[in-house]
C-alpha cells in the first residue's frame, strides 16, 4: 500500500483497523538529513502515528542522490 505524505491522516485509521503494516518508506531522505525537518515538516509528526500501528513497522529511508556525509 502506498500512502502519500499528504495523506498521513490515514495512519491512525490503519491503526484502528488493525491492518498490519510491515514498513513505512520515506523518500528524499538525503534532503531531510542535510536540511533538517524543515524540508518536510510533516515527517517528525509521522513518528507517533507510525507507533500507533500494530507490530513494529520498519522505517525505510530512500534517496537517489545521498551524499557520503548523510549516508552514515
N, C-alpha and C positions, 0 to 999 in steps of 0.2 A: 504494500500500500504506500502510495506517495502522498504526502501532505505538504503543501507549500507553506513557507514561513508566514504567509499572510492568513493562513487558516489554523493558527496554533490553538484556537479555541476548541478544536476537535479533540485535543489530547485528554482533557477531563472527561469528555463524553466516552472516549475509548476506555478510560479507566473505570468508569461507572458500568460499562457493559461487560467488563472482564475479558475483553479481547486481548489475547496475548500478542504483544508487540516485541519482536526479538531485537530490533535495532532502530535507532534514530540517527539519521545521517545529516550532517551539516556540510554545505558546500561553501566555497570561498573561505575556507578555514585560515588560509595564509593571511588574508586581509584582517581578520579578527586578531590573529596573533601579532601582526605588525602594528595595527592601528588601534587596537583595543575594542572594547564592546561598543564604542560609539559608532563603529561602522555598521553594525547590526544590533541596535539597542534591544531588540526582542530576544536575542539569543540568551542573555543571562536570565531572562524571565522564564525561559523554557525549562530550565533545570528542575524547579519544583514541580512543574507539570509532568515532566518525564518521571519523576519519582512517584507520582500517583499511579503509574501504570503497574499492572501485576508483574511479578518477577523483577528482574533487573535488566532492562534493555541495554544493549551495548550502545555507546555513543561513538559514532564514526565521524571522523573529520576528513573531508576531501578537499583537494586543491590540485589544480592543473599546473600551477606555477609557484610552488612553495620555494622559499629561499632557504639556503642552508641554515641560517640562524633560527628560522621558525620551525625547522624540521625537528629540533630537539627541544 
